[in-house]
Amino acid sequence: MAAPRDGIDPWPLPVFSIFLRSHKTMSRSRKLIAPLVLGSTLAAGSAAVFAASSTEANASGPAISGYQLPVPELQAIVDAPRAPQFRLGPQRKQALLISLPGLPGIAEVAQPELKLAGLRINPRVRASSHFDFGNGLTLLDIASGKTRSVSGLPANPRIENVAWSNDERWVAFSRWADDGVELWLLDVEKASAKKLIKDKLNATTSAGFSWLNGSRSLLLKLTPAKQAAAPVASIVPAGPNMQETRGGKLTQTRTYPDMLKTAADADLLDWQLQSQLAVANVQGEVKRIGPVATLIGAQASPDGKLILTTQMHRPYSTILPVYRFPQLVEVWDIQGHKLKTIAERPMQERLPSGNDAVQTGPREFGWRSDQPATLYWAEAQAGGDPEVIADVHDILFQQAAPFDAAPQKLLAMAWRFSGVQWGNDGLALVTESWWKTRDTRTWRIQPGHADARPDLLFARKSEDQYANPGTPSTSPNAYGRAVLRTAADGKSLFLAGVGASPEGDRPFLDRFDLDSKQATRLWRSQAPYYEQVAALLDDSGNNFVTSRESTQEPANFYVRTVGKDEPRALTHFTDPTPQFKGVQKQQIRYKRADGVDLTATLYLPPDYDPKRDGPRPMLMWAYPREFKTAEAASQVKDSPYKFNRISYWGPHVMLARGYTVLDGPSMPIIGEGKQEPNDTYLDQLKMDAQAAVDEVVRLGVADRSRIAIGGHSYGAFMTANLLAHTRLFRAGIARSGAYNRTLTPFGFQSEDRNYWEAIDVYQAMSPFNFAHQIKDPILLIHGEQDNNSGTFPIQSERMYQALQGLGAVTRLSTLPNESHAYRARESIMHMLWEEDRWLDKYVKNAKPEAPAAK
């Protein structure tokens, strides 16, 4: 498994598995005097609001306390209605619309939470912490466009984890009650929902349910029927907590949050994960099967007769997350009896170094979706070490029940196995990739004829989006599993993709001939819309559902027929922020000093004319990305025709305050050949920023002396570096970032060298080391309970202390009970209040002279 990109390590999620998912009253110290007016420019009221709200007692910090509210125009964005979620049924005859309420309050986000071995668990309901739920259901008929509201739901239903049955007669979903997670069932014909069983689901590492055989029954993971009370740690310690290593090979151990610390933590983790499988039919009859165990995975075979189970067992680790703990993988029958042990995986303690490294032994188990009960898995060769020169680094195997014959080798791969899509005995697509070189390729294999030669279909650099052939369309088979959809003759696939091109993203639908390997374009999105395929409606490829939007129209779903100009609308979602009608959007292109082409999306307030009104203060918001080739880095990103989504999370909110906004300016960091991108990180980052600043000034939309830079996570890291090494920006906003790379010594983002292999790189890239060079104001915001690998809150705390001690203008705002992404309404409001007042004081009202660029 590849290492994370400054994030939580991914957990493989088979489609039909029960697996880990990588989820006060406001006070006002000032009078809100700004009216709800868009594009109110540089009014004197802005400075007055800041002055009225600021009660700073001294240079070390303000006296303001409690959550603050931003001006009304920013509050309106936070509280804007959200469009329903659209879930198309597997037969493409019905869709489910899940309505969404406003953001949860801090009282809900602040509920008790356990932090155990990388998991965040709500102990009240025995489930993974979650705060964003649906609050209503509506059924939509695809043929007629008619809708029906679903009855039977309780007040405040808190809906999560929706799953259609294969025949579209039922929708299973979970409802989070105060005392646990309930299983509910929606009868589609009657448009009526009811609680299906009285038992509670264990949703600590999964949804807790999945359809067992398509439509008639479900596989459940329930809390034990009888279980002692949860263990409570003694307030008197039994002794010190000790860790020891006895040496070994070099290993990659990233900085993971929420690790176990004590024996009591391990006992509590066991208690939370204890569960028992069960089978329930749609009439609500339940049969518990198998023993109570620390189950973290359960996948039913397509025919519903077998279950692939994954149990966790000791010893546990104090430095690794739960998915790297020892595992016992077994196959049970549907009565819960063990039939075969498939693998006993040891602790993944000493992985080789590098993003392409994996542990030896079988991994990534699953069922072939096109067969009744055939397992597949990948197995590393060469010790799982990417540094070992070998012709084969991974092998894909399969083995059919009753598992008495030797496993069959399906494909030997020079790179790392990264996925498989099943069709039938004569068709499956296997993808292998190598992160180090960004190479990826897809093979056609014939799984029913293991001796058949594999056929190479696609080969490209993963970062080369212009060459991306698209994703094959799937359809449900008789088992209710997704398999490759082919044309009527069985010789062609349908590929849908974003259609990256020099003119921006232009989504498409192709028919791909498997014999000739030629693609025929059936349809392509046309200006002034951004329209992408959501699902095919038949095997001809002529009828399909799309999601369509334009700069002034939010995304809605349509039925489209090839050859007809106008599609038929299925939904009619309205603009959630009509006050931003008229925002001007433009995709701009420019070059950096070494000739690399760059792109960005420029947003201008309504009724703003640069020639008439002159340059404005600007907020730039960016996120650096690594590339192995300049050609890939130069590719045009995004589309100029997407809806102007004004979200509280990004920089667009500042359009309401009169700023111009540059969103997503390219910040490529390129490492050609054997050179690593980060070897010249700072030089390239400065070139990227200089080119963006020069372009917006040339366009007349930004005042060079009043430009701010901001970003979240790796974008915050970028922000601090730009302020430390340039004087291009008047101020910065850095949210939930990392600033000292010695605290992430075994890699970060795409850097797979450890600190001791690249000391100079780690030191040069750490803005903490250059805090004394930061001469422009920087606002630091961080969630106090950040759950992201590498961005521990101490990163912002130590950066603030350094800046404060050095006499820099800085501010640190830590948000209680918030993770890497902020969730509570109060937190989001306060975040915008912080950002608005910071920009107002240090950018909008900055002195006109421009700082000199380094």
N, C-alpha and C positions, 0 to 999 in steps of 0.2 A: 504494500500500500504506500502510495506517495505521501511524503510528509506534508503537513498543512501549510498554507500560505498565510502565515501570521494568524492562524485561526485554529479552532478546535479540530483535532484529527478527525477525518471522516470515518463513519461506520458504514460498511456496505449494506445497502438496503434492497434486498430482493423484493420484487413487486408483490408477491403474496407471502410475505413473512411477517412475523411479529418480532420486530427487532428494535434496537435502540434508535431513537430519533435525534439521528444529531437530529430555545426556547425556557391626611390632615386638612384640614380646611385651609384654603388659601388665605394668606394675609396680604394686605396691600398697604405699603408704606407711602404710597404716593397717589395722587389723583391722576386718572387716565384722561388726558386732555385732548389727545390727537383724535380727530374724527376718522371714520372708516372711509378714507379716500385713497384711491390707488394713485401711485405716481406723484403723491405730494412730495415735491422735490426737496429742496434744501431749506425747508421752512424753519423759522426761528424756534418754532415749537419743539423741534427735536432736541436742541440744546437745553431748552427750558425743562423738558421732561427729565433729562439726565441730572440737571442741577437740582431739581426738586427732589429727586429720589435718592441722591447721594448724601449719605450721612457719615462719610468716612471720618473716623476719629483721628487716624494717624496714617503714616506711610505704610505700615505693615498690614493693614487690613481694614475692611469696612465694618461699621456697626450694624449694618442691615442684617436682619434675621428673618427666617421663614421663607416660604415659597413666594415668588414675585410673579406678577402678571405683566406680559408685554402690552404694548399699545393695542387698541381694539382691532386694527386691521390685521395684526399678526394672530390675535386670538381667533379671529374668524377663520383663518386657515387651519388651525389646529382642530377646530370644531366643525369643519366642513363635512357634510355627509359623505359616506364611503359607498362606492358602488358594490352591489352584491357579488359574491363569488359565483362563477358559472361552472357547473360540473355536468358535462355531457354524459349520458348513459352509454353503456357499451354497445347497445344496438342502434344508437344514434337516432332514437325515436323520441326520447324525452331528455330534458335537461333539468337540473335542480339549481335553483337560485337561493343562495344562502345570504340572508341580510346580515349586515354587520353594524353593531352599535358604535358609539363613540369610544374614545380611548378609556381604558380602565383607570380608576382613581388610585392614588397612592395607598389608600387603605387596603386595597386588594393586592397591589404589588408588594406591600409590606408584610403579607402573611408569612408565618414561619416557613422556613425553607431549609432543607438539609443539603449539605454540600459534601458528597461522598464519592471519591474516586472518579471525579470528572462529571458526575451526575448532579443535577439540581432537582430535588424531589420535594413535592408538596406533601408533608406527612399527614395532613388532614384527610386527603383523598387517595393516598397511595398512588401517586401519579407524578410524571415529569412536570416540573413547574411550567405553567402556561397561564396566559392572562388575556388572550384575544380570542373571543368565542363568537359564534353566530348566535343571533337571537330571533331568527325566523326562517321558515322554509316556504318556497313557492315552486310548483312544478310548471314546466314550460313544454308544450307540445311542439315538436319541431315542424311537423307538417302544416298545422293550422296557425301556429303562433299564439294560441290561447294559453292563458295561465290559470292556475288553480292554487289558492292558498291552502297550506297544510294545517289541518285541525289537530287537536289533541295535545298540543304542546303546553307545558306548564308556563307560568309566568317566569321570566328570566331563565330561559331554557339552557343557556350556556352549552351550545352545540359544538362538537368537535369530531374529527376523524370520520368523515362521511364515506361510505363504500356502497356502490351500486351492486345488486345481484346481476348475474350475467344475463338473465332474461328480462331485466328491467321491471320486474314485478315488485321488487323490494329495494329499500335503501336502509342499510344499517348505519347507525351513528351512535356516538357516545354523548351522554349528557353528564356534565360535571355537577353533581349535587353537593350539598354541604358535607355529607358523610361518606362520599366515595364516588367512583365513576360508574354510571349506569349504562346498560346497553338498551338502546331503543330501536324500534323497527317502524319504518314508514311503509304503509300499504299504498302503492302508487295508484292503483285503480280507484281506491276510495279517498285518496289524498288525506289519509288519516295516520297519525303516529301514536305509538303507545310504548310504554316501558315493557321490554320483552321478558326480562327475568328479574328476580329479586336480588340475586348474588351481585357482588361488586367486582368490577374488572381490576386487575393489577396493571396499571398503565405506567409503571416506573420506567420501563425501557421500550415502550411500544404503545400502539393504540390499544392493545389488549384483545383485539378480535380481528378475524378475517374470514371471508367466505371460504367454506371448506370444499365444496364441490360445485361451485358456480351459483346456485340459486336456492337450495333447499335447507341448508344447515350452515352453521358457523363454528369455527374453531375459536375457543376462548382461552384467555389466561386469567384465571380468577384468583382473588385473595383466598388464602386457606379458610376452609370452613371453621376450623378450630385452631386458634393460635394464641399462645401466651402474649401478654402485653409486651410492647416494644421495650427492649432493654434500655435502661437509664444509666448513664455513666455516673459513677460516684464523684462527688465534688472533692473527695480526698484521693489524690493520685496514688496508684499502687507502686509507682516507681518511675524512673526516667523512661522516655521513649527512645529507643535505640535503633540505629540503622548501621548496616555493615556491608561492605563489598569485599569479596576475596579475589578481586582482580579479574582479568579476562581481556578479550579483544576490545578494540575501540568500538563504541556504540553511540547511537544517536538517542539522546534523551532530551527532548525539548522541554521547555518550561511549562508544565501543565498546571492549571488551577485546580483547586478543590480536592487535593489528594488526601488519602487517609493519613491520620496522624497517630492514632492510638488504637489499642486492641478493642476499646469500646466502639470506635468508629467502624471497625471491621464487623463487629457483632451487629451493629445497627444496620449496616449495609446488607448483611445476610437477611435480617428480619424484613427489610423493605422489599427485597427481591423474591422472598419466598412466595411461591404461587403454585397453582395446580391447573393443569389443562382440563378443558371440558368441551363437550359438543352440545350445541343447542339447535333445535329446529325452529322453524318460523312460527310454530305454535307456542313456543316458550318452554318446551320440555328440555330439561338440562340433565346431562349425565357427566359427572366428573370422572376423569380417567387419569391413570398414572399416579406416581407419588408426588407429594409436595417437595419441591426442589427449588434451587436458586436458578430458575429458568430465565435466560436472557434472549432466547430465540426459539421459535417454533414455526416451521413451514410445513404445511400440508402438501402431500403429493397431489398432482393434478387430478388423479382419480379419487382422491379423498380417502384412501385406504391406509396410508402411511403418514408418519409425521417425522420430519427431521428436527431434532431438538438440540439445543446448545445450552449446556449448564456451565455455570462458573464454579470453580472450586479453589480451595486454598492450596498454597500460600498466596496471600495478597501482597501488593506492593504499596509502599508509601511515596513512590515517585512516578508511578505509571497510572494511567486511567484504566477504567474497568475493562475496556475491550482488549487490553493487553494482558489481562490476568489469564491464568490457566483455564482451559476450556475442555469440556468433555462433549464430543459430538456423537450422537446416537440416532438410530432410526427406531421408532416405536410403531407398533400397529395402532389401529384406531381405538383399541381397547386400553391403550396405555402400557402395553407390555414391550419391553426392550427386545428388538430383533437382532440388532447388530451395533457394535461400536465402530464408528467410522473413523474417528481420530481422537487422540488425547493430545491436545496442544499444550505445550509447556508455557510458562511465563515468557512473554515476548520482551525479555529483559535486555538482551544484547543484540540489537539489530545492527547490521553493518551501517556504515555512514553513507549518506546520500539520499536524495529524494527517490531514487529508483531501487532502494534497498527494501527487501522483505525478509521475513523469517523463513527458514527452511521448513519443509513439510507441507502437507495439503492445506489449502486456505480457500476462501470464497466459495463455499459450498452452496449448491442450489439444485432445484429440480428442473429438468428439461420441461419447458412449458408445453411441448407438443407430444409428449409421451405420458403414459399412465403413471410410471414411477421409475424414472431414470435419473440418478444423481450425476452432477458434474462438479468438478473442482479444478483449481489450478495448483501446480506444484512447482516451487522454485528449484532451479538447478544452480550449480556453481556456488552453493552456500547462500544464495540470495544476495550475494555481494555484487553490486554493479561494477566494481573495480576489477573483478576477475574477468579476464578475456575468455570468452566462450562463444561457441556457435549457437548454443541454446541457453536461454535464461529462464524460460518458463515452459511448462507443458500443460495442456488442457486434457483432462481425462473425463471419461464417463463410465458409469456402471449401473446396469439395470437390476431392479429387484428380481429375484431374492438375494442378489449380491453374492452368489456363490461362484460366479465366473470371474476371471481376472479383469481388472479395469482395462478399458480400451483407451489407447492414446489417440486423441482426435487431432491435435496440432502441436507441433514443437515450434516455439517462438524464439526468435533472436532477442526480442525485447520483452517488456513486461505485459502480461495479460491485463487488459483493461475493460473487457466486457464481451458479452455474447448475446445475440438475438436469435431465437429459434424460429424455424419455419416448419420444416418437416424433415423426413429422413434424407431428403436430397438437397436441403437448403438450410444453412445457418450462417450467420455472419459473425466472425470473431475479430475483435480489434486488439491490436498490441501497440504499445507506445513506449517511448524512452524520453523521460523528462530532460535529461542532460542535453540532448540534441534537439528536442522538440519534434522528434520524428513520430509519426503515427501511420498505421496502415491497417486496412480491413481485408480479410480473407473470406472467400466463400468456401465452406467445407460441406461435405455430405455426411452428416453424423450417422446415417444408417449404413454407410459404406466407409468404414474407417480406413480402408486401404486406398481410397480415392485421393488423388493429388489435390492439395488446396489450390485455389485459384485467386490470385491477387486482383481485387477490385479497385481499391483506392490506396494511394500513397501520397502523403504531403507532410508539410510541417504543421504541427498543431496550431501554431500562431499565424499561419497563412490562411486567413478567413476568405480571401478571394477564391481559394481553391477548395473550399469546403463543399462537398457534394450534397450535403443535406442529410436529414435523418429519415430512415425508412419508416413508412407508415405501418401500423399494426392493426389487427382486428382480433376480437375474442374468438377462441375456438370452442369446441364442444365442452371443454373442461372449464370454460370461463377464463382462460389464460390468454394473455396477449401474445400473438405470433405474427410473423411477418405477413403483411398483406401483399398478395400478388395479383396481377391482372388475371383475367379469366383463363388465359392460356398457360398460366403458371410460370411464364418465362420472364416476367417483368416485375420490378418493384416500383413503388411510388416514393419519391424522395421530396421532402419539404425542408426548406432552409431559409435563413435570414437573407441570403442573397447579397452578402457584402460585395461592394463594387466601388470603383472610383467615383461614382455618382451617389454614394451612400447606400444604406441597406435597402434592398428591393426584394422582399420575400418572394418565393417561387414554389411551384409544384412541377416536378419532372416525372416522366415515366422512364425508368432505367432498364434497358435490355441486358439481361444477365449474360447472354451469349456474346453479343457484339460489344458490350460494355459502353454503349452509347446512350446518352440521355436525350430525351425529346421534351422540350419545354411545353407544358400544357397551359401554364398560367403564370403571370408575374404581376406583382403589385404595381399600380400605376399612380403617378402624381395626379392630384395633390393628396393622395392617401398613403398611409402606411397600413398595409393589410397583410395578414399572415394566416396560413392554414392552421385551423384548430383540429380538424378531423375530416377524413373522407367519409362519404355517405354510401359509397358502393365500390365495386371492384373495377369500374370503368375509369375512375379518376375524373369523371366529368362533373360530379356533384360533391360539394364539400362545404363545411362550415368554416367561416373565417372570423377573425377579429379585425375590425377596421376602425381607424381613427385618422384624424387630421389635426393640424395645429389648433383649430378652434372647436373640434368635435371630439368628445371622449370616446374611448374604445367601446364599441358595441359589436354584437355577434350577428352574422348574416349567413344566409344560405346562398351559395353561388353555383351557377352552372356555366361550364366552359362554353364560350361562344356568345353568352348573353352579357350585355353591357352592365346592367344594373342588378345587383344582388337583392335578395329579399331580407328585410330586417327582422331579426328575432327578438332583440332587446332594444330598449329605448332609454338607456341610462343618460341622465342629464349632467351638465357641467357642474361639478361640486363647488367651483369657485368662479361664478359668473362675473364677479367684480374684476377678474383678470382678463376678461374678453378684450381682445385688442393688443395683448402682449405680442411684441414682434420677436420672431425667432429666425435665426440665420445660421447655417453651417458655414464656418469660415475655414479657409485653408491658407497656410503660410509655411515658411521654411525656417529651420534653425540654422545657425552659422555654418555647420558642416554639410548643409544641403539636405538633411533629412526632412521630408515633408511631414507637417503636423496639421492636426485638425482640432476644432473646438466648436461648441455650440454657444452662440451669442444671443442673449435675451435682453430686450430693451423694454422699458415701461410703456404702457399705452400712451399714445399722443406725444411721444417723445421724438423729436427730430434733431439729430446731431448737428446739422448745419444751422438750424434755427436756434436750438437751445444750448449748443456747445457741449463740451465733454462733461461727463458726470463722474462722481465717485463710483468705483467698481469693486465688486467682490468676485474674486476668482476662487474656484473650488476644484480640486484636482486629486488624483491618485496615481502615483507612478507605477509603471508596469515594465517588466523585463522582457527583452527579446534577444534572439540569437542572430537575427539578420536585420539590416536597415530596411530592406524591402518590406518585411512584415510590419516593422514599426511605422512605416510611412503609409500604411493602408488607411483609407478613410473609414472612420467609425461612425455608427449611429445613422439616423435618418433625419432629414430636415422636416419631414412630414408627420412626425409623431406629435401627439397631443401635448399641449403646454401644461403638463402636470405641475401644479404649484403645491409642492409638498413641504410640510414643516421640517422634513429631515434634511433637505438639500439647501442650496444657496438661493433658490428662486424666491423664497419669501421676501428677500430684500428688495425685490421689484416693487413691493408695496411701500417701501420707504424711500423710493426715488433713486435707488442704485441701478446701475447697469450690472449685468451678471455674465461672467464667462464660465460656463459649466463644462467640466471634463476636458480642459485643454490637454492635448497629448503631452505626457511626460515620460517618453520612452527612455529606458536605460538599456543600451545595446552592448552585447558582447559577442563579437564575431569569432567564429572558429574556436580555438582553444582559449581565447580570452573570456573571462567571466564578466557579465554585465556590471557587477558591482565594483570591479577593479577601477572603473572611471566614473563611479556614481555621481560624485559631486560636480565634476566638470560637465557631465551631460545634463544634470538637473539644472545647473545654472544656465546652460544654453537653452534648455526648454523654456524656462521661466522668462529669460530675456526676450526670446522670440515672441512669446505670448504678449508680454507687456508692449513691445514695440509695435505689434500688429494692432492692438486695440487703440493705442495712441494714434497710429497712422489712420485708422478708421474714424477717429474723432469722437469715439464713444466713451473714452476714459481719460481722466485727468491724471497724468503721470505721477503727480504728487499726492494722489488720493486713491491708491489701489491697495486693497487688502487681499491676503492669501489665506485660504483655509482648507481644512480637510479632516476626515475622520479616520482613525486607525492608522494605516500606513500613510494616509494623506496628512495626518497630524505630524507624523515623523518627517514627512517632506516639508511641511510648513516650518517646523523648528529649524531644519537644515537651511532652508532658504533665508530665514531671518538671521541665521548665524553667519552665512557666507555671502550674502548680498545685501544691498540697500535698495532693492527694487520695490519694496512694499512698505506702506505706512504702518501696517499692523497685521497681526495674524490671529487666527482662531484654530486651535489644535484640540480636537476632541478624541479622548480615549486612545492616546498614542503611546508609543515606546520611544525612549530617547537615549537610553544607555544600552548599547548592544552587548556589553559584557554581562548583562543580566539575561541575555538570550544566547548563551555560548554555543549551543548546538544547532544553530541555524535559525533563520527567520525569513518570512516571505518566501522567495524562491532560492535563497542562498543556502546551498547544502554543504558548504565547508564549515567546519567548526571554528571556534575562535582561535584555537592554537594553530590551525592550518592557515589562517588568514588574519593574523593579529592586526596588521596595518589597515586592512579593509574595515574590520570591525571598529577600530579606533577612529578612523577618518569619517566613517558614516555616523558616528554617535554625536548628535548635536549637544548632548550633555558636556562633552569634552570642549565644546566651543561656546559654552553659555556666556562667557565673558565678551564674546563678539556680538551678542544680540543687543542691538541698540534701538530696536523698534518694539512697541508694545505687543505682548503676546498673551492671549487669553487661553488658559488651560481648563478644559472641562473633562471630567471622568466619572464613570459610574463606580460607586464605592464597592460594588460586588461584581466587578468585571470578570466574566467567565471565559474570556478569550485567551488562547495560548500566546504568551509573549507580551500582553498589554496589561500586566498587573497594575493596580492603582498606584503602587509605590513608584512606578515610572514617572507619573505626573507629580507626585508628592516630592520626590527628590529633585526633579527639574525645577519645580517652583522654589524649593529651598535654595537651590544654587542661584537662580535668577534674583531672588529676593536678597540674598546675601551680597550679590554683586552690584546691587543698586539698580537693577533693570525695572522697567515698568511692566508689571505682570499681575495676573490674578488667577487663582485656582478655585474652581467651583466643583465640588464633589457632590454627586447626586445619590442620596440614600437609597438603598435597596435596588439600585439599577445595575444592569449587566452591561455588556459591550454595546448593545443597542438599548436605548432608553424607551421605557414602556408606559409609565404613568403620565396622565394628563398634566398633573402638576409639574412633573419633571420636564416635560416638553415645553410647557409654558415658561418655566424658569430658564431653560436653555435659551429660548428665543429672547427673553428679557436680557440675559447676559450678553448675547451676541449683538443685539440691537444697540444697547447702550455703549458697548465697547466700540463698535463701528461709528456710532454717532459722535463720540468724543474724539477718537483718534484717527478717523478717516474722513468722515463727512465734514467735520469742522477743523481739519488739520490746516496748518499754514500752507499757503500756495506753493512755496518753493519746493522743488523736487529734491529728494535725497540722491546722492550720486551712487550709481551702480558700481559694484566692484567688478 
